[in-house]
Amino acid sequence: MKTSGSEPPPQPTRTQLIAENTKLRREIDHRVRNSLQVVASLVDVTARSATEPSALAVLDILRARISAMIAVYRTLDDVPHRASVNMGDTLRDLVDQVADSRPTGTPRNEAQINAENIILPLDDAMPVALMVIEVLLATALQADANSTGPTATVALTREGDDALLRIHLVNATGDALMPLLTHHAQEMIEALARQLGGPLIVDNDEGVSRTVEVRFPVRNLARTHE
């Protein structure tokens, strides 16, 4: 026989469960971002004591990759359900990160972002962001220090149930060849394309321009509404 003091506590409502889940996600994202910022600071400290150009180049790439991940998590602060990322805002942030992370003496990439109101789930946003960082930074590291650097158009569009990421780079002056991606950079973007689940196309037009393109299926891709 039940007594009045043994009644089970009331069950939380669906709204309360969603609110609690959102709070937990926000706390996890905050801790992940803080951890990444600590790692970025450690890379900066290491870079200040490094003298070998090859070591500095590796640290610059590592710093840019970490910055890309931080930028993705930063955009989550304005997303109520913590599951999707506004890629227009994120890609613009990433281009600035590449400019700030490039080694002294390398040209600045000028980039135009075409990803307005494109939303990606977090699992797709991260490899897309890292791919953009990898291509832009690899190009900056190889470009002629006396040039103005390549101009880039980064486009992310919706095509049915797929998303298409296209990074197109053109020599600003036309008087120097566009360097090919290094073997390491090529391996990295191929791995990221496999993670997205789509084919990768890399085209180098006689050193005048370069296009990196990947089409991938997206489970939840939508346009935001103002």
C-alpha positions as CSV (number, residue, x, y, z in Angstrom):
1,M,0.0,0.0,0.0
2,K,1.3,3.4,-1.0
3,T,1.6,6.1,1.6
4,S,1.2,9.8,0.9
5,G,4.9,10.3,1.3
6,S,5.9,7.8,-1.3
7,E,4.4,9.4,-4.4
8,P,6.9,9.7,-7.2
9,P,8.0,13.3,-8.1
10,P,6.4,14.9,-11.1
11,Q,8.0,14.1,-14.4
12,P,9.6,17.0,-16.3
13,T,7.7,18.3,-19.3
14,R,9.0,18.1,-22.9
15,T,9.8,21.8,-22.8
16,Q,11.8,21.4,-19.6
17,L,13.8,18.5,-21.1
18,I,14.6,20.5,-24.2
19,A,15.7,23.4,-22.1
20,E,17.9,21.2,-19.9
21,N,19.4,19.6,-23.0
22,T,20.2,23.0,-24.6
23,K,21.8,24.1,-21.3
24,L,24.0,21.0,-21.3
25,R,25.0,21.4,-24.9
26,R,25.9,25.1,-24.3
27,E,28.1,24.1,-21.4
28,I,29.8,21.4,-23.4
29,D,30.4,23.7,-26.3
30,H,31.8,26.4,-24.0
31,R,34.2,23.9,-22.4
32,V,35.3,22.6,-25.8
33,R,36.0,26.1,-27.1
34,N,37.9,27.0,-23.9
35,S,40.0,23.9,-24.3
36,L,40.8,24.8,-27.9
37,Q,41.8,28.3,-26.9
38,V,44.2,26.8,-24.4
39,V,45.7,24.6,-27.1
40,A,46.0,27.6,-29.4
41,S,47.8,29.5,-26.7
42,L,50.2,26.6,-26.2
43,V,50.9,26.7,-30.0
44,D,51.6,30.4,-29.8
45,V,54.1,29.9,-27.0
46,T,55.8,27.1,-28.9
47,A,56.0,29.3,-32.1
48,R,57.7,32.1,-30.2
49,S,60.6,29.8,-29.3
50,A,60.8,28.1,-32.7
51,T,63.5,29.2,-35.2
52,E,63.4,26.6,-38.0
53,P,61.3,27.9,-40.9
54,S,59.8,24.4,-41.5
55,A,58.7,24.2,-37.8
56,L,57.2,27.6,-38.0
57,A,55.2,26.7,-41.1
58,V,53.8,23.6,-39.4
59,L,52.8,25.6,-36.3
60,D,51.2,28.3,-38.5
61,I,49.0,25.6,-40.1
62,L,48.2,24.0,-36.8
63,R,47.2,27.4,-35.4
64,A,44.9,28.1,-38.3
65,R,43.2,24.7,-38.0
66,I,42.5,25.3,-34.3
67,S,41.3,28.8,-35.1
68,A,38.9,27.3,-37.6
69,M,37.4,25.0,-35.0
70,I,37.1,27.9,-32.5
71,A,35.3,29.9,-35.1
72,V,32.7,27.2,-35.7
73,Y,32.0,26.8,-32.0
74,R,31.8,30.6,-31.7
75,T,28.9,30.8,-34.0
76,L,27.0,28.3,-31.8
77,D,26.5,31.0,-29.2
78,D,23.7,32.5,-31.2
79,V,22.0,29.2,-32.1
80,P,19.2,28.3,-29.6
81,H,19.3,24.5,-30.3
82,R,23.1,24.3,-30.6
83,A,23.0,21.9,-33.5
84,S,23.6,23.9,-36.6
85,V,26.0,26.6,-37.9
86,N,25.5,29.7,-40.1
87,M,28.2,29.1,-42.7
88,G,28.1,32.6,-44.1
89,D,29.2,34.1,-40.8
90,T,31.6,31.3,-40.1
91,L,33.4,31.4,-43.4
92,R,33.9,35.1,-43.2
93,D,35.4,34.6,-39.8
94,L,37.7,31.9,-41.2
95,V,39.0,34.1,-43.9
96,D,40.0,36.7,-41.3
97,Q,41.6,33.9,-39.3
98,V,43.7,32.9,-42.2
99,A,44.8,36.4,-42.8
100,D,45.8,36.8,-39.1
101,S,47.5,33.4,-39.0
102,R,49.6,33.7,-42.2
103,P,53.4,33.9,-41.6
104,T,55.2,37.2,-41.9
105,G,56.0,38.0,-45.5
106,T,53.3,35.9,-47.1
107,P,50.6,37.7,-49.1
108,R,47.1,38.2,-47.8
109,N,44.2,36.3,-49.4
110,E,41.4,38.5,-50.6
111,A,38.2,36.4,-50.5
112,Q,34.6,36.8,-51.4
113,I,32.1,34.6,-49.4
114,N,29.0,33.3,-51.1
115,A,27.2,31.3,-48.4
116,E,24.4,33.6,-47.3
117,N,21.7,32.0,-45.1
118,I,23.2,28.5,-45.5
119,I,22.9,26.4,-42.4
120,L,24.9,23.2,-41.8
121,P,24.7,20.7,-39.0
122,L,27.8,20.8,-36.8
123,D,29.1,17.5,-38.1
124,D,29.3,18.9,-41.6
125,A,30.3,22.5,-40.7
126,M,33.5,21.4,-39.1
127,P,35.1,19.6,-42.1
128,V,33.8,22.3,-44.4
129,A,35.5,25.0,-42.3
130,L,38.8,23.0,-42.0
131,M,38.8,22.4,-45.8
132,V,38.5,26.1,-46.5
133,I,41.3,26.9,-44.0
134,E,43.5,24.2,-45.5
135,V,43.2,25.4,-49.1
136,L,43.5,29.1,-48.3
137,L,46.5,28.7,-46.0
138,A,48.3,26.2,-48.2
139,T,48.0,28.7,-51.1
140,A,49.2,31.6,-48.9
141,L,52.2,29.6,-47.7
142,Q,53.3,28.8,-51.2
143,A,52.6,32.1,-52.9
144,D,55.3,34.5,-54.0
145,A,56.0,36.9,-51.1
146,N,56.3,39.8,-53.6
147,S,52.8,39.2,-55.0
148,T,49.6,40.5,-53.7
149,G,48.3,37.0,-53.1
150,P,45.5,35.2,-54.9
151,T,41.8,36.3,-54.8
152,A,39.4,33.6,-53.7
153,T,35.7,33.0,-54.0
154,V,34.3,30.6,-51.5
155,A,30.8,29.4,-52.4
156,L,28.6,27.1,-50.5
157,T,25.2,26.4,-52.1
158,R,22.3,24.1,-51.8
159,E,21.5,21.7,-54.7
160,G,18.6,19.5,-53.9
161,D,19.6,17.2,-51.0
162,D,23.3,18.0,-51.5
163,A,25.6,20.9,-50.6
164,L,28.3,22.1,-53.0
165,L,31.4,23.7,-51.6
166,R,33.5,25.4,-54.3
167,I,36.8,27.3,-53.6
168,H,38.1,29.2,-56.7
169,L,41.4,31.0,-56.6
170,V,42.8,33.3,-59.2
171,N,46.2,35.0,-59.4
172,A,45.7,38.7,-58.7
173,T,48.4,39.9,-61.0
174,G,48.7,37.0,-63.5
175,D,52.5,37.3,-63.5
176,A,53.2,34.3,-61.4
177,L,52.0,30.7,-61.5
178,M,49.4,29.5,-59.1
179,P,51.2,26.8,-57.0
180,L,49.8,23.3,-56.8
181,L,48.7,22.0,-53.4
182,T,51.3,20.2,-51.5
183,H,51.0,16.5,-51.1
184,H,50.2,17.0,-47.4
185,A,47.5,19.6,-48.1
186,Q,46.0,17.4,-50.8
187,E,45.8,14.4,-48.4
188,M,44.1,16.6,-45.8
189,I,41.4,17.9,-48.1
190,E,40.8,14.4,-49.5
191,A,40.3,13.1,-45.9
192,L,37.9,15.9,-45.2
193,A,36.0,15.2,-48.4
194,R,35.7,11.6,-47.4
195,Q,34.4,12.7,-44.0
196,L,31.7,14.7,-45.7
197,G,30.9,11.8,-48.0
198,G,31.4,13.4,-51.3
199,P,33.7,13.3,-54.3
200,L,36.6,15.8,-54.5
201,I,37.7,17.6,-57.6
202,V,40.9,19.7,-57.7
203,D,41.6,21.6,-60.9
204,N,44.7,23.7,-61.7
205,D,44.3,25.7,-64.9
206,E,47.8,26.1,-66.2
207,G,48.8,28.0,-63.0
208,V,46.3,30.8,-63.7
209,S,43.6,29.6,-61.3
210,R,42.7,26.7,-59.1
211,T,39.4,25.2,-58.1
212,V,38.7,22.8,-55.2
213,E,35.2,21.4,-55.2
214,V,33.3,18.9,-53.2
215,R,29.6,17.9,-53.4
216,F,28.2,16.1,-50.3
217,P,24.9,14.9,-48.9
218,V,23.5,16.9,-46.0
219,R,21.1,15.5,-43.5
220,N,19.7,18.8,-42.4
221,L,20.4,21.8,-44.7
222,A,18.1,24.8,-44.7
223,R,18.0,28.5,-45.4
224,T,17.5,30.7,-42.5
225,H,14.7,33.2,-42.5
226,E,15.2,36.8,-41.3
